[in-house]
């Protein structure tokens, strides 16, 4: 069963975000198209593993240990999508961002056809790129093992969420009740075809948590106060992970069970961002007050601070073993990291 994950969908939408400070720093080339990466393929090691080198972030991991993400091309300010095997072989996919990988090794994200122009893209298990046919300004954010891809596309009126399979026409998802049309973002999909994401409450700038259910993609707005909510992930049990923002800061929450009970992720208080949830209900993300990566377990309600290459870090994805990947820092540069303990 594949891992569910995602991160803030706009993170790499218009710039280089956290990596911008290192844009002018030359980085080591990965050499041939497939080469040995920094670190090793041991997921059971005692300490954190640097997966790629500077300057990079790991954005997803599947249950076979394949990691995907984004890095700077050597000596440039160009971002490239990468895929790293469990054995440590690094494949440069193309200019763009790799956001998700399923258990078959198929990767989705966005490829950059020209500077500043992105298109939702799928890279097959052999690394070949396929335009998903959504058009300019689109991004793919997740893929399940059935090959169903979700994401969003820009149009003159805003954003539209879509579901598509390679070779098929996209299905654009309808707005949920009480939300404005053309403000839908899809962030994650599970094996049942449930799509998680968010819309915008009618007449406001606040985000509403939404799930589009199964084959019909019927929209359902999750119960939540009229405040800022982003939804980032959904697991195979249908538990949804999101983040609530208000005057007190951010807190990670999950909606669980048939009644969508909202449960706060206990991460040293409320000021935390959840980025991913696995099928065991474990949540990975970042503690905002201390800028540390964390893992939260719903069975024990225990929060574990994860060890990266430095104290500062953020976990973007978590597999079903509880192994989290993301980014931490060495010599002031962000580096794709497998966190400990794993």
URJOQUI-V201457 format. One record per pair of residues at least 4 apart in sequence whose C-alpha atoms are under 6 Angstrom apart, sorted by the first residue. I is the first residue (numbers start at 1). J is the second residue. D is the distance in whole Angstrom. If there is no record, write none. Layout:
BEGIN
I & J & D
I & J & D
END
This chain:
BEGIN
2 & 102 & 6
2 & 103 & 5
3 & 62 & 5
3 & 278 & 6
3 & 319 & 5
4 & 235 & 6
4 & 278 & 6
5 & 233 & 6
5 & 276 & 4
5 & 317 & 5
6 & 232 & 6
6 & 233 & 6
6 & 275 & 6
6 & 276 & 6
7 & 232 & 6
7 & 275 & 5
7 & 316 & 6
12 & 16 & 6
16 & 20 & 5
23 & 77 & 5
26 & 74 & 6
26 & 75 & 4
27 & 74 & 5
27 & 75 & 6
28 & 74 & 6
29 & 74 & 5
33 & 91 & 5
33 & 92 & 6
34 & 89 & 6
34 & 90 & 5
34 & 91 & 5
35 & 89 & 5
35 & 90 & 5
36 & 88 & 6
36 & 89 & 5
37 & 52 & 5
37 & 88 & 5
37 & 89 & 6
37 & 90 & 6
38 & 50 & 6
38 & 51 & 5
38 & 52 & 5
38 & 53 & 6
39 & 49 & 5
39 & 50 & 5
39 & 51 & 5
40 & 88 & 6
41 & 86 & 5
41 & 87 & 4
41 & 88 & 5
44 & 342 & 6
47 & 340 & 5
48 & 308 & 5
48 & 338 & 6
48 & 339 & 5
48 & 340 & 5
49 & 337 & 6
49 & 338 & 5
50 & 337 & 5
51 & 336 & 5
51 & 337 & 5
52 & 336 & 6
53 & 335 & 5
54 & 335 & 5
55 & 71 & 6
55 & 72 & 6
55 & 334 & 5
55 & 335 & 5
56 & 70 & 6
56 & 71 & 4
56 & 334 & 6
56 & 335 & 5
56 & 336 & 5
57 & 69 & 6
57 & 70 & 6
57 & 326 & 6
57 & 327 & 5
57 & 335 & 6
57 & 336 & 4
58 & 68 & 6
58 & 69 & 4
58 & 325 & 6
58 & 326 & 5
58 & 336 & 5
59 & 68 & 6
59 & 69 & 5
59 & 99 & 6
59 & 316 & 6
59 & 326 & 6
60 & 67 & 6
60 & 68 & 5
60 & 100 & 5
60 & 317 & 5
61 & 66 & 6
61 & 67 & 4
62 & 66 & 6
62 & 102 & 6
62 & 103 & 6
63 & 319 & 6
65 & 86 & 5
66 & 84 & 6
66 & 85 & 5
66 & 86 & 5
67 & 83 & 6
67 & 84 & 5
68 & 82 & 6
68 & 83 & 4
68 & 98 & 6
69 & 81 & 6
69 & 82 & 6
69 & 98 & 5
70 & 80 & 6
70 & 81 & 5
70 & 82 & 6
70 & 97 & 5
71 & 79 & 6
71 & 80 & 5
72 & 78 & 6
72 & 79 & 5
73 & 78 & 6
79 & 95 & 6
79 & 96 & 6
80 & 94 & 6
80 & 95 & 4
80 & 96 & 5
81 & 93 & 5
81 & 94 & 6
81 & 96 & 5
81 & 97 & 4
81 & 98 & 5
82 & 91 & 6
82 & 92 & 5
82 & 93 & 5
83 & 90 & 6
83 & 91 & 5
84 & 88 & 6
84 & 89 & 5
84 & 90 & 4
85 & 89 & 5
95 & 111 & 6
95 & 112 & 6
96 & 110 & 6
96 & 111 & 4
96 & 112 & 5
97 & 109 & 6
97 & 110 & 5
98 & 108 & 6
98 & 109 & 5
99 & 108 & 6
99 & 109 & 5
99 & 141 & 6
100 & 107 & 6
100 & 108 & 5
100 & 142 & 5
101 & 105 & 6
101 & 106 & 5
101 & 107 & 4
102 & 106 & 6
102 & 144 & 6
102 & 145 & 6
105 & 125 & 5
106 & 123 & 6
106 & 124 & 5
106 & 125 & 5
107 & 122 & 6
107 & 123 & 5
108 & 121 & 6
108 & 122 & 4
108 & 140 & 6
109 & 120 & 6
109 & 121 & 6
109 & 139 & 6
109 & 140 & 5
109 & 141 & 6
110 & 118 & 6
110 & 119 & 5
110 & 120 & 5
110 & 121 & 5
110 & 139 & 5
111 & 118 & 6
111 & 119 & 6
111 & 121 & 6
112 & 117 & 6
112 & 118 & 4
113 & 117 & 6
118 & 136 & 6
118 & 137 & 5
119 & 135 & 6
119 & 136 & 5
119 & 137 & 6
119 & 138 & 5
119 & 139 & 6
120 & 132 & 6
120 & 138 & 5
120 & 139 & 4
120 & 140 & 5
121 & 130 & 6
121 & 131 & 5
121 & 132 & 6
122 & 129 & 6
122 & 130 & 5
123 & 127 & 5
123 & 128 & 5
123 & 129 & 4
124 & 128 & 5
137 & 153 & 6
137 & 154 & 6
138 & 152 & 6
138 & 153 & 4
139 & 151 & 6
139 & 152 & 6
140 & 150 & 6
140 & 151 & 4
141 & 150 & 6
141 & 151 & 5
141 & 187 & 6
142 & 149 & 6
142 & 150 & 5
142 & 188 & 5
143 & 147 & 6
143 & 148 & 5
143 & 149 & 4
144 & 148 & 6
144 & 190 & 6
144 & 191 & 6
147 & 165 & 6
148 & 164 & 6
148 & 165 & 5
149 & 163 & 6
149 & 164 & 5
149 & 165 & 6
150 & 162 & 6
150 & 163 & 5
151 & 161 & 6
151 & 162 & 6
151 & 186 & 5
152 & 160 & 5
152 & 161 & 4
152 & 162 & 6
152 & 185 & 6
153 & 159 & 6
153 & 160 & 5
154 & 158 & 6
154 & 159 & 4
155 & 159 & 6
158 & 182 & 5
158 & 183 & 6
159 & 182 & 5
159 & 183 & 5
159 & 184 & 6
160 & 182 & 5
160 & 184 & 5
161 & 172 & 6
161 & 173 & 5
161 & 184 & 5
161 & 185 & 5
161 & 186 & 5
162 & 171 & 5
162 & 172 & 4
162 & 173 & 6
163 & 170 & 6
163 & 171 & 5
164 & 170 & 4
175 & 181 & 5
176 & 219 & 5
176 & 220 & 6
176 & 221 & 6
178 & 201 & 6
178 & 202 & 6
179 & 200 & 5
179 & 201 & 4
179 & 202 & 5
180 & 200 & 6
180 & 202 & 5
183 & 199 & 5
183 & 200 & 6
184 & 198 & 6
184 & 199 & 5
185 & 197 & 5
185 & 198 & 5
186 & 196 & 6
186 & 197 & 4
187 & 196 & 6
187 & 197 & 5
187 & 232 & 6
188 & 195 & 6
188 & 196 & 5
188 & 233 & 5
189 & 193 & 6
189 & 194 & 6
189 & 195 & 4
190 & 194 & 6
190 & 236 & 6
192 & 214 & 6
193 & 214 & 5
194 & 212 & 6
194 & 213 & 5
194 & 214 & 5
195 & 211 & 6
195 & 212 & 5
196 & 211 & 5
197 & 210 & 5
197 & 231 & 5
198 & 208 & 5
198 & 209 & 5
198 & 210 & 5
198 & 231 & 6
199 & 207 & 6
199 & 208 & 5
200 & 206 & 6
200 & 207 & 4
200 & 208 & 5
201 & 206 & 6
201 & 208 & 6
206 & 227 & 6
206 & 228 & 5
207 & 228 & 5
207 & 229 & 5
208 & 229 & 6
209 & 221 & 6
209 & 222 & 6
209 & 229 & 6
209 & 231 & 6
210 & 220 & 6
210 & 221 & 4
210 & 222 & 6
211 & 219 & 6
211 & 220 & 5
212 & 217 & 5
212 & 218 & 5
212 & 219 & 4
213 & 217 & 5
213 & 218 & 5
228 & 244 & 6
228 & 245 & 5
229 & 243 & 6
229 & 244 & 5
230 & 242 & 5
230 & 243 & 5
231 & 241 & 6
231 & 242 & 4
232 & 241 & 6
232 & 242 & 5
233 & 240 & 6
233 & 241 & 5
233 & 276 & 6
234 & 238 & 6
234 & 239 & 6
234 & 240 & 4
235 & 239 & 6
235 & 278 & 6
235 & 279 & 5
236 & 279 & 6
239 & 255 & 6
239 & 256 & 5
240 & 254 & 5
240 & 255 & 5
241 & 253 & 6
241 & 254 & 4
242 & 252 & 6
242 & 253 & 5
243 & 251 & 6
243 & 252 & 4
243 & 253 & 6
244 & 250 & 6
244 & 251 & 5
245 & 249 & 6
245 & 250 & 4
249 & 271 & 6
250 & 271 & 5
250 & 272 & 6
251 & 270 & 5
251 & 271 & 5
251 & 272 & 5
251 & 273 & 6
252 & 265 & 5
252 & 272 & 6
252 & 273 & 5
252 & 274 & 5
253 & 263 & 5
253 & 264 & 4
253 & 265 & 5
254 & 262 & 6
254 & 263 & 5
255 & 260 & 5
255 & 261 & 5
255 & 262 & 5
256 & 260 & 5
256 & 261 & 5
267 & 303 & 6
271 & 288 & 6
272 & 286 & 6
272 & 287 & 4
272 & 288 & 5
273 & 285 & 6
273 & 286 & 5
274 & 284 & 6
274 & 285 & 4
275 & 284 & 6
275 & 285 & 5
275 & 316 & 5
276 & 283 & 6
276 & 284 & 5
276 & 317 & 5
277 & 281 & 6
277 & 282 & 5
277 & 283 & 5
278 & 282 & 6
278 & 319 & 6
278 & 320 & 5
282 & 296 & 6
282 & 297 & 5
283 & 295 & 6
283 & 296 & 5
284 & 294 & 6
284 & 295 & 4
284 & 315 & 6
285 & 293 & 6
285 & 294 & 6
285 & 314 & 6
285 & 315 & 5
286 & 292 & 6
286 & 293 & 5
286 & 294 & 6
286 & 314 & 5
287 & 291 & 5
287 & 292 & 5
291 & 312 & 5
292 & 312 & 5
292 & 313 & 5
293 & 306 & 5
293 & 313 & 5
293 & 314 & 4
293 & 315 & 5
294 & 304 & 6
294 & 305 & 4
294 & 306 & 5
295 & 303 & 6
295 & 304 & 5
296 & 302 & 6
296 & 303 & 4
297 & 301 & 5
297 & 302 & 6
306 & 339 & 6
306 & 340 & 6
307 & 339 & 6
307 & 340 & 5
308 & 328 & 6
308 & 339 & 5
309 & 328 & 6
309 & 329 & 6
310 & 329 & 6
312 & 328 & 6
313 & 327 & 6
313 & 328 & 4
314 & 326 & 6
314 & 327 & 6
315 & 325 & 5
315 & 326 & 4
316 & 326 & 5
317 & 324 & 6
317 & 325 & 5
318 & 322 & 6
318 & 323 & 5
318 & 324 & 4
319 & 323 & 5
323 & 342 & 5
324 & 339 & 6
325 & 337 & 6
325 & 338 & 5
325 & 339 & 6
326 & 336 & 6
326 & 337 & 5
327 & 334 & 6
327 & 335 & 5
327 & 336 & 5
327 & 337 & 5
328 & 334 & 6
328 & 335 & 6
329 & 333 & 5
329 & 334 & 5
329 & 335 & 6
END
